[in-house]
Amino acid sequence: MTTLRDIYSDSARNLLAICLVYKGIYILLKTNLIQASVPSFMGMPEFWTVIIGCFWIITALSLTFNLITKITCNVLALVSFIILILSAIGGTFWKYSLPGTLLWLGEYLVIIGCSLMIGAQADNNQTSGNHITFSLEHICFATGRTIMGLFFLIVGFLHFMYLKEEAQLITMMPSPVFWVIFVGICWLATGVSLITNIMTKTSCLLASLLVVIITLIVDLRGLGFENDYEVVLRITQNIGVVGGALVSGSMGYYDLHRSSWRYLSKVS
């Protein structure tokens, strides 16, 4: 029987797939722009750009058709982490302004966190259908949830660091400064909720709704301008954020701890 948790998990998996397809296609279409981000010590930037673009698309197809999902998610998290490390070592990570760097970092945090949580739930959804046990899957899920929490904290602090700049993006509503502060507080609260594992289901569902609203009334309006690449990053990131929030909210505090106590009771 399909449960609400299964619906959340499947939605998160498909949203992450959409995020990766969008990212992969954009990389392949904008090869000349993206290859400048490849660390110089790796050589053949165009080759690596095409490889990464194809990897995102192939991974997305695997997630869409739910094929070897656990392996796919683990590989996705590992490759994303390697890209982060290589970019930091090669200096690519620091080429952008601070907001651009944090936006770029946030995108990969979302992918890593979301893939870890989806991968942790994969076997449980496909086989037993039970809650995640107190095991490696439990650790992966908690790690992914914490990484998502760090992302929300970073975004929350950015809202306060660049209050005036963020307020200029809100042209459809009165008192834009108030809304920037309000959204920043919401992101900080969501980050704390995810890291501490308190009220995760409520906070994640509300965060998902807020991300969708912001994408529709702010980010989509920026397409076609000079900062088109950053807008694409925002939209791609937002799609992944909704997926990560859904899969985080699908397993609340009570469920995780109930499965932990059930595991410990069997051992004892």
Secondary structure, DSSP 8 states (H G I E B T S, - for coil): ---HHHHHHHHHHHHHHHHHHHHHHHHHHTHHHHGGGS-GGG--HHHHHHHHHHHHHHHHHHHHTTSSHHHHHHHHHHHHHHHHHHHHHHTGGGSS-HHHHHHHHHHHHHHHHHHHHHHHHHHHHHTT-----TTHHHHHHHHHHHHHHHHHHHHHHHHHHTHHHHHHH--SSS-HHHHHHHHHHHHHHHHHHHHHTSSHHHHHHHHHHHHHHHIIIIIGGGTTSTTHHHHHHHHHHHHHHHHHHHHHHTS-HHHHHHHHHHHHHHH-
